Amino acid sequence: MRACIVALCALSLTALACAQDPPNLLTNPSAEELTADGFAAGWSGGEFGKPGQNVTTDTTVAHSGRNSLRVGIGAGSFVTCRAAAVPAKPSTKYYLTWWVKTRGMERARAYVWLQTNKAQRVVGEDSQFGTTDWTLFIREYTTTAEETSLAPVLTTQDSGGAAEACAWFDDLGLYEGALPADLAARYREYLRQTQGVAETAVVLRRTADLTLWSDDLAARVYREDGVPGYAKPVPAAQLSAARGEQNYLQVVVTPKSDLTGVTLRPGDLKGPGVIPAAQVQWWPIGYVNIQQAHRQTTRRGWTPDPLLSPGPVTAPGGQNTPFLIGVTVPREAKPGQYAGQVAVMAGETKIGSVPLAVTVRGFTLPRDPTFRTLITYSAGSFRPWDKRPLPEIEQDVCRVLYAHGIRGNGATVSVAAQLVDGKVVCDFTAFDAKVAWNLNELGFNAFFLGPCFGGGTSEGWEKHSKWLGMEPLSEDFNRHFPDYMRQVAAHLREKGWLDKAYLYLWDEPEPDYFDKVVALQKLALQGDPGFKVWETTSPNHQAFWGVVKAWSVPFGRPHFTEETVELRRQAGDEIWVYNIPASLEIPAQKHRLWFWQAARYGAIGAQLWNVSFYNKIDPWENPTPVPWVTGRHQESLYVYDAGEAIMIYPNRAGGAPLPSLRLKLLQKGLDDFEYLTILQHRLEQQARQRQAADPQATARQKMRELASQLVLDLGKYNLDAAALARVRTEVARQIEKLPE
């Protein structure tokens, strides 16, 4: 009898759970019901899909049941398959789920978007590339106040893939408000790994009047959130760093009542030696007000990011006041465990202390990062807040970038020239002053050389700029421009700067005028074949082969294709990647793991197009740049993420610009790349001693295996903070086991 009761209870619980699962709103979500002509009932092709031709019901491939929807590719275009629209409630959250399998889509992608009664809606980073088995995607979408219907649209987009490439879709779901229990569990794991949702906060001291707690560099500590409920007490905040490395943690003051004049006062860290208190820096963390966001899931309101100059701040009662602490390990420090305190002061009264425990690793980072960077900025962007001469502002910007591991000036510089009696006469005065300061005084190792004639805004060749009043590729231009470039190259050779100059004549060219850009680049090489021609494009575009020597490859599929990248690498070209993440709307850990991706795929450097793009905004009050008009006929808008291309802030109190938490994450990404590089070099030495057939390939493969634990594929990461800590520790331990 008892067994029967238990069984009945189990059945009741199961029935209750099933009853609570929300229904799938889609009609024929698994393509099991077919029309008389054999196509999935309730599905249609739309503008780009032709049922029975490039969109079919496949009765031989399925994730479940008997059928799936097979979507082919269209040469250089889209193919779509649309579900029947379902009624939707305004201002309501929905969950969209689908399974997809792909074949031969190295240069094409498969994804799903939503057609509403108002617009086409993208539901997140959901593209599938290459040849893959069945993969589950789960995304959120909240309808606007005017939206009353939703229809998922299965889509492929081709950019030169094989004709037989295709994608299969099956078992789609659209749920209002919640997911079924099994999918909800999968979604929680997805958020942890892909959105960086992690429980990293720890409590350092708790009294009735004050809580001191700590969190990871990648955490976003909002003022109003209070102390996380999961945060557990620990004896000390933990850090680990190599010699010559600066590592960071956040410390948060959460008082019951208002505190004024709050500062931090570091002490020495003691262990096998001493890390002096002067090596422990701190910054109050400032906030910017996200009012407009590009991504629907972005949290709006006051968001932590700028790092303020060290000084007293007010800590309001019942709110979080975060600080960033950075510990720089001296290059001569002995490895081992160090401990010390950072006093928390309110005026001259000590109100608490932060216990620090620092592990010093048994290897040293180089003074200049191995991974190279070219980062653009605009000194003029700071003019509303800083009235100093632009060269002074520019030098301060470069100092901030240098302090965070940047060694390349991405603000393109050109040599002034004029025509005198039909000959080109160059004036190197201003050019030399700028470049000499960057290379000789600051220690940069790369700069962009102009003139840059256009591109970057999809405006076509027609929007090019002139040079000395001449149209590019005109008869006069073709006669004079090679001589100009000859003089520039001769000057750079004399100065010893030619190998540091990257000739950036055009940005992001489009296929219909590749020939003109190549002709422009060849004219420069007529002046001197030793120029390193730079281009922001994919090596898939063979028009640039043999001309471009430094590729800034958009770092995602289908632009970054391993086969063509490797062909150009073997030809002696440099492989850089583009664009370093710079947005407040992406998971913070991506700013760092992007550099693990660079290591996994063998890039030598990276480009970021701007760190001070304050387009018609005050970044302190609204960090979302006003959309930029683009297109051949100014018909489009490029809509920016909050904080996109803004990683340093104007100093409203005067003086040098201020860095950000995201810039610190970029710096740690450079350090992580260095860890992987040191390990690869030591593994190569070990492989050589063991007489491996290809020591370099052996070492590279082992390094990539470690990086692959965090970088699952291009653009796909495991963002779990615990995973990053575990893998980074493993890399450090392996380095320490191998001789230098």
Residue pairs with C-beta under 8 A, 6 or more apart in sequence:
17 181
20 181
21 180
21 181
22 175
22 176
22 177
22 178
22 179
22 180
23 175
24 173
24 174
24 175
25 86
25 150
25 174
25 175
25 176
26 83
26 84
26 86
26 152
26 172
26 173
26 174
27 41
27 42
27 83
27 84
27 86
28 40
28 41
28 42
28 43
28 84
29 83
29 171
29 172
29 173
29 174
30 62
30 63
30 64
30 65
30 67
30 68
30 170
30 171
30 172
31 40
31 43
31 57
31 65
31 67
31 68
31 69
31 170
32 65
32 66
32 67
33 40
33 41
33 42
34 40
34 41
34 57
34 67
35 41
37 52
38 52
38 57
39 51
39 52
39 56
39 57
40 57
40 67
40 69
42 83
42 84
43 51
43 69
43 81
43 82
43 83
43 84
44 51
44 81
44 82
44 84
45 51
45 54
45 55
45 80
45 81
45 82
46 80
46 81
46 82
46 153
47 80
48 74
48 77
48 78
48 79
48 80
48 155
49 55
49 71
49 79
49 80
49 81
49 82
51 81
54 71
54 72
54 73
54 74
54 79
55 69
55 70
55 71
55 72
55 79
55 80
55 81
56 69
56 70
57 67
57 68
57 69
57 70
58 67
58 68
58 69
58 70
58 168
59 66
59 67
61 68
61 70
61 101
61 168
62 68
62 168
62 170
63 99
63 101
63 134
63 168
63 170
63 171
64 170
64 171
65 170
67 170
68 101
68 168
68 169
68 170
69 81
69 154
69 168
69 169
69 170
70 166
70 167
70 168
71 79
71 80
71 81
71 110
71 154
71 155
71 156
71 166
71 167
71 168
71 169
72 79
72 156
72 165
72 166
73 79
73 105
73 108
73 156
73 157
73 158
73 161
73 163
73 165
73 166
74 156
74 158
75 158
75 163
76 158
76 159
76 160
77 157
77 158
78 155
78 156
78 157
78 158
79 155
79 156
79 158
80 153
80 154
80 155
81 153
81 154
81 155
81 169
82 115
82 151
82 152
82 153
82 154
83 151
83 152
83 153
83 154
83 172
84 151
85 115
85 117
85 149
85 150
85 151
86 149
86 150
86 151
86 174
87 148
87 149
88 94
88 116
88 143
88 147
88 148
88 149
88 150
88 176
89 143
89 148
89 176
90 143
90 144
90 145
90 146
90 147
90 148
91 142
91 143
91 144
91 145
92 142
92 143
92 176
92 177
93 140
93 141
93 142
93 176
93 177
94 140
94 141
94 142
94 143
94 150
94 174
94 175
94 176
94 177
95 138
95 139
95 140
95 141
95 173
95 174
95 175
95 178
95 179
95 183
95 187
96 112
96 114
96 123
96 138
96 139
96 140
96 141
96 152
96 172
96 173
96 174
97 136
97 137
97 138
97 139
97 171
97 172
97 173
97 174
97 175
97 179
97 183
98 112
98 136
98 137
98 152
98 154
98 169
98 170
98 171
98 172
98 173
99 134
99 135
99 136
99 137
99 169
99 170
99 171
99 172
100 110
100 112
100 128
100 132
100 134
100 135
100 137
100 167
100 168
100 169
100 170
101 132
101 133
101 134
101 135
101 167
101 168
101 170
102 110
102 128
102 129
102 130
102 131
102 132
102 165
102 166
102 167
102 168
103 131
103 164
103 165
103 166
103 167
104 130
104 131
104 161
104 162
104 164
104 165
104 166
105 128
105 129
105 130
105 131
105 156
105 161
105 165
105 166
105 167
106 129
106 130
106 161
106 162
106 165
106 557
106 558
106 561
106 563
107 158
107 159
107 160
107 161
107 162
107 165
107 540
107 557
107 558
107 561
108 129
108 156
108 157
108 158
108 159
108 161
108 165
108 558
109 127
109 128
109 129
109 156
109 157
109 557
109 558
110 127
110 128
110 129
110 154
110 155
110 156
110 167
110 169
111 126
111 127
111 128
111 155
111 157
112 123
112 126
112 137
112 152
112 153
112 154
112 155
112 169
112 172
113 120
113 121
113 122
113 123
113 152
113 153
113 155
114 120
114 121
114 123
114 141
114 150
114 151
114 152
114 153
115 121
115 150
115 151
115 152
115 153
116 143
116 144
116 147
116 149
116 150
116 151
117 146
117 147
117 148
117 149
118 144
118 146
118 147
120 153
121 141
123 139
123 140
123 141
124 139
124 140
124 295
124 297
125 715
126 137
126 139
127 557
127 715
128 135
128 137
128 167
129 557
129 558
129 713
129 714
130 557
134 170
136 186
138 179
138 183
138 186
138 187
138 190
140 296
140 297
141 150
141 296
142 296
143 150
150 174
152 172
152 174
154 167
154 169
156 165
156 166
156 167
158 165
159 540
159 558
159 559
160 540
160 558
161 558
173 180
173 183
175 183
178 184
179 187
191 197
192 198
192 719
192 720
193 717
193 718
193 719
193 720
193 723
194 587
194 716
194 717
194 718
194 719
195 587
195 719
196 218
196 587
196 588
196 589
196 590
196 719
196 720
196 721
198 216
198 719
198 720
198 721
198 722
199 228
199 230
199 231
200 215
200 216
200 218
200 219
200 721
200 722
201 213
201 214
201 215
201 219
201 227
201 228
201 230
201 231
202 213
202 214
202 215
202 231
202 232
202 233
202 234
202 237
203 211
203 212
203 213
203 227
203 231
203 232
203 233
203 234
204 212
204 213
204 214
204 233
204 234
204 236
204 237
204 251
204 354
204 355
205 211
205 212
205 352
205 353
206 212
206 233
208 256
209 255
209 256
209 257
210 253
210 254
210 255
210 256
210 351
210 352
211 227
211 254
211 255
212 251
212 252
212 253
212 254
212 344
212 352
212 353
212 354
213 227
213 228
213 231
213 251
213 252
213 254
214 237
214 249
214 250
214 251
214 252
214 354
215 221
215 249
215 250
215 252
215 322
216 249
216 250
216 721
217 248
217 249
217 250
217 324
217 661
217 664
217 665
217 668
218 587
218 588
218 589
218 591
218 592
218 665
218 721
219 250
219 588
220 303
220 304
220 588
221 250
221 252
221 285
221 304
221 320
221 322
222 299
222 301
222 302
222 303
222 304
222 320
223 287
223 302
223 316
223 319
223 320
223 321
224 319
224 320
225 320
226 254
226 318
226 319
226 320
227 252
227 254
227 320
235 355
235 357
236 339
236 355
236 356
236 357
237 249
237 251
237 354
237 355
237 356
237 357
238 357
238 358
238 359
239 247
239 248
239 249
239 327
239 356
239 357
239 358
239 359
240 247
240 358
240 359
240 361
240 728
240 729
240 732
241 247
241 327
241 329
241 358
241 359
241 360
241 361
242 329
242 360
242 361
242 363
242 364
242 365
242 671
242 675
242 732
243 329
243 330
243 331
243 332
243 333
243 335
243 360
243 361
243 363
243 364
243 365
244 329
244 330
244 331
244 364
244 365
244 366
244 367
245 328
245 329
245 361
245 365
245 671
246 281
246 326
246 327
246 328
246 329
246 667
247 326
247 327
247 329
247 668
247 671
248 324
248 325
248 326
248 327
248 664
248 668
249 324
249 325
250 285
250 322
250 323
250 324
250 325
251 264
251 322
251 323
251 324
251 325
251 342
251 344
251 354
252 320
252 321
252 322
252 323
253 259
253 262
253 315
253 320
253 321
253 322
253 323
253 344
253 352
254 315
254 318
254 319
254 320
254 321
255 315
255 316
255 317
255 318
256 317
256 318
257 317
258 314
258 315
258 316
258 317
259 314
259 315
259 317
259 346
259 351
260 312
260 314
260 315
260 346
260 347
261 312
261 314
261 345
261 346
261 347
262 312
262 313
262 314
262 315
262 321
262 344
262 345
262 346
263 310
263 311
263 312
263 313
263 344
263 345
264 282
264 310
264 323
264 325
264 342
264 343
264 344
264 345
264 354
265 342
265 343
265 344
265 345
265 350
266 277
266 280
266 282
266 325
266 340
266 342
266 343
267 277
267 340
267 341
267 342
267 343
268 274
268 275
268 276
268 277
268 340
269 275
269 277
269 279
269 280
269 327
269 338
269 339
269 340
269 356
269 358
270 338
270 339
270 340
271 334
271 336
271 337
271 338
271 339
271 358
271 360
272 333
272 334
272 335
272 336
272 337
272 338
272 360
273 333
273 334
273 338
275 327
275 329
275 330
275 333
275 338
275 340
275 358
275 360
276 330
277 340
279 327
279 328
279 329
279 330
280 325
280 326
280 327
280 328
280 340
280 342
280 356
281 310
281 325
281 326
281 328
282 310
282 323
282 324
282 325
282 326
282 342
283 307
283 308
283 309
283 310
283 323
283 324
283 326
284 307
284 308
284 310
284 311
284 313
284 321
284 322
284 323
285 304
285 305
285 306
285 307
285 308
285 322
285 323
285 324
285 661
286 304
286 305
286 306
286 307
286 308
286 620
286 649
286 658
287 302
287 303
287 304
287 305
287 306
288 302
288 303
288 305
288 306
288 584
288 619
288 620
288 621
288 622
288 623
288 643
288 649
289 301
289 302
289 303
289 620
289 621
289 622
289 623
290 298
290 299
290 300
290 301
290 302
290 303
290 584
290 622
290 623
290 624
290 642
290 643
291 300
291 621
291 622
291 624
292 622
292 624
292 642
293 300
293 585
293 624
293 641
293 642
294 585
294 624
294 639
294 640
294 641
294 642
294 644
295 585
295 641
298 584
298 585
298 641
298 642
303 584
303 623
303 642
304 322
304 661
305 584
305 623
305 643
305 649
305 660
305 661
305 662
306 620
306 649
306 658
306 659
306 660
307 324
307 658
307 659
307 660
307 661
307 664
308 658
309 651
309 653
309 655
309 658
312 347
313 321
314 321
315 321
315 346
324 661
324 664
325 342
325 354
325 356
326 664
327 356
327 358
329 358
329 360
331 364
333 360
334 360
335 360
335 361
335 362
336 359
336 360
337 357
337 358
337 359
337 360
338 356
338 357
338 358
338 359
338 360
339 355
339 356
339 357
339 358
340 355
340 356
340 358
341 353
341 354
341 355
341 356
342 353
342 354
342 356
343 350
343 352
343 353
343 354
344 350
344 351
344 352
344 353
344 354
345 351
361 732
361 735
361 736
362 735
362 736
363 678
363 732
363 735
363 736
363 740
365 671
365 674
365 678
366 674
368 407
368 443
368 445
369 405
369 407
369 670
369 671
369 673
369 674
370 673
370 674
370 677
371 595
371 598
371 603
371 604
371 605
371 606
371 670
371 673
371 674
371 677
372 407
372 408
372 445
372 446
372 576
372 604
372 605
372 606
373 405
373 406
373 407
373 408
373 446
373 580
373 605
373 606
373 607
373 608
373 670
374 408
374 409
374 410
374 446
374 447
374 448
374 502
374 576
374 605
374 606
374 607
374 608
375 401
375 406
375 408
375 409
375 410
375 580
375 607
375 608
375 611
376 410
376 411
376 412
376 448
376 607
376 608
376 609
376 610
376 611
377 394
377 397
377 401
377 410
377 411
377 610
377 611
377 612
377 648
378 411
378 610
378 612
378 613
379 390
379 391
379 393
379 394
379 397
379 411
380 390
381 612
381 613
381 614
381 650
382 393
382 397
382 612
382 650
382 657
383 390
384 618
384 650
385 650
385 651
385 652
386 393
386 650
386 651
386 654
391 434
393 657
394 411
394 434
395 437
396 655
396 656
396 657
397 611
397 612
397 648
397 657
398 409
398 438
398 442
398 444
399 442
399 656
400 648
400 656
400 657
400 658
400 659
400 663
401 611
401 648
402 442
402 443
402 444
403 659
404 659
404 663
404 664
404 666
404 667
404 670
405 666
405 667
405 670
405 671
407 443
407 444
407 445
407 446
408 444
408 445
408 446
408 447
408 605
409 438
409 444
409 446
409 447
409 448
410 447
410 448
410 607
410 608
410 609
411 448
412 448
412 449
412 450
412 451
412 452
412 504
413 431
413 434
413 435
413 447
413 448
413 449
413 450
414 431
414 449
414 450
414 451
415 426
415 427
415 428
415 431
415 484
415 487
415 488
415 491
416 426
416 427
416 428
416 429
416 430
416 431
417 424
417 425
417 426
417 427
417 468
417 484
418 424
418 425
418 427
418 468
419 425
419 468
419 480
423 483
424 468
424 480
424 483
424 484
424 487
426 484
426 487
426 488
426 491
428 491
432 495
435 447
435 495
435 497
436 495
438 444
438 447
439 445
439 447
439 497
439 500
444 500
445 500
446 500
446 502
446 605
447 500
447 501
447 502
448 502
448 504
448 534
449 488
449 492
449 501
449 502
449 503
449 504
449 531
450 504
450 505
451 465
451 467
451 505
452 504
452 505
452 506
452 507
453 464
453 465
453 467
453 472
453 505
453 506
453 520
454 461
454 463
454 464
454 465
454 506
454 507
455 506
455 507
455 508
455 509
455 517
455 536
456 507
456 508
456 536
456 609
457 463
457 628
457 630
457 631
457 638
458 508
458 510
458 630
458 631
458 632
458 636
459 630
459 631
459 632
459 634
460 510
460 512
460 513
460 632
461 513
461 516
461 517
462 632
464 471
464 472
466 472
467 477
467 481
468 480
470 476
470 477
470 480
471 477
472 481
472 516
472 520
473 516
473 519
473 520
473 523
477 523
478 523
481 523
481 524
481 527
482 523
482 524
482 526
482 527
483 527
484 527
485 523
485 524
485 525
485 526
485 527
485 528
485 531
486 527
486 528
487 527
488 527
488 528
489 498
489 527
489 528
489 530
489 531
490 528
492 498
492 501
493 530
498 530
498 531
499 532
501 531
501 532
502 532
502 534
502 550
503 521
503 524
503 531
503 532
503 533
503 534
504 534
505 517
505 520
505 521
505 524
505 533
506 517
506 520
506 521
506 535
507 536
508 536
508 537
509 517
509 535
509 537
511 541
514 541
514 543
514 544
515 543
517 535
518 543
518 544
518 547
521 533
521 535
521 544
521 547
521 548
522 547
524 531
524 533
525 531
525 533
525 547
531 549
532 549
532 550
532 574
533 547
533 548
533 549
533 550
534 548
534 549
534 550
534 552
535 544
535 548
535 550
535 551
535 552
536 552
536 554
536 578
536 607
537 544
537 548
537 551
537 552
537 553
537 554
537 559
538 551
538 553
538 554
538 558
538 559
538 560
538 561
538 564
539 545
539 551
539 553
539 561
539 564
539 565
539 567
539 568
539 573
539 575
540 558
540 559
540 561
540 564
544 551
545 568
545 571
546 571
548 573
549 572
549 573
549 574
550 573
550 574
550 576
551 565
551 568
551 573
551 574
551 575
551 576
552 576
552 577
552 578
552 607
553 559
553 560
553 565
553 575
553 576
553 577
553 578
553 603
554 560
554 577
554 578
554 579
555 577
555 578
555 579
555 594
555 597
555 598
555 603
555 606
555 714
555 715
556 714
556 715
557 714
557 715
560 577
560 601
560 714
562 601
565 575
565 601
565 602
568 575
569 575
569 602
574 604
574 605
575 602
575 603
575 604
576 603
576 604
576 605
576 606
576 607
577 598
577 601
577 603
577 605
577 606
577 607
578 606
578 607
578 609
579 607
579 608
579 609
580 591
580 594
580 606
580 607
580 608
580 666
581 590
581 591
581 594
582 591
582 608
582 610
582 611
582 643
582 644
582 645
582 646
582 647
582 662
583 641
583 642
583 643
583 644
584 623
584 641
584 642
584 643
584 644
584 662
585 641
585 642
585 643
585 644
586 641
587 719
588 661
588 662
588 665
589 665
589 717
589 719
589 721
589 724
590 717
590 719
591 662
591 665
591 666
591 669
592 665
592 666
592 668
592 669
592 672
592 724
593 669
593 710
593 711
593 717
593 719
593 724
594 606
594 669
595 606
595 666
595 669
595 670
595 672
595 673
596 669
596 672
596 673
596 676
596 707
596 710
596 711
596 717
597 707
597 711
597 714
597 715
597 717
598 606
598 673
599 672
599 673
599 676
599 677
599 703
599 704
599 707
600 704
600 707
600 708
600 711
601 714
602 700
608 645
608 647
609 645
610 645
610 646
611 645
611 646
611 647
611 648
611 663
612 645
612 646
612 648
612 657
613 625
613 640
613 644
613 645
613 646
614 625
614 646
614 650
615 625
615 626
615 628
615 640
616 625
616 626
617 623
617 624
617 625
617 626
619 643
619 646
619 649
619 650
620 649
620 650
620 652
623 642
623 643
623 646
624 640
624 641
624 642
624 643
624 644
625 640
625 644
625 645
625 646
627 637
627 638
627 639
627 640
628 637
628 638
628 640
629 636
629 637
629 638
630 636
630 637
630 638
643 662
647 659
647 660
647 662
647 663
647 666
648 657
648 658
648 659
648 660
648 663
649 657
649 658
649 659
649 660
650 657
650 658
651 657
651 658
672 728
675 728
675 731
675 732
675 735
676 703
676 706
676 707
676 731
678 735
679 702
679 703
679 706
679 731
679 734
679 735
679 738
680 699
680 700
680 702
680 703
681 699
682 699
682 735
682 738
682 739
682 740
683 698
683 699
683 702
683 703
683 734
683 738
684 695
684 696
684 698
684 699
684 700
685 695
685 738
685 739
686 699
686 738
687 695
687 696
687 698
687 699
688 695
692 698
706 727
706 730
706 731
706 734
709 718
709 723
709 727
710 717
710 718
710 723
710 724
710 727
711 717
711 718
712 718
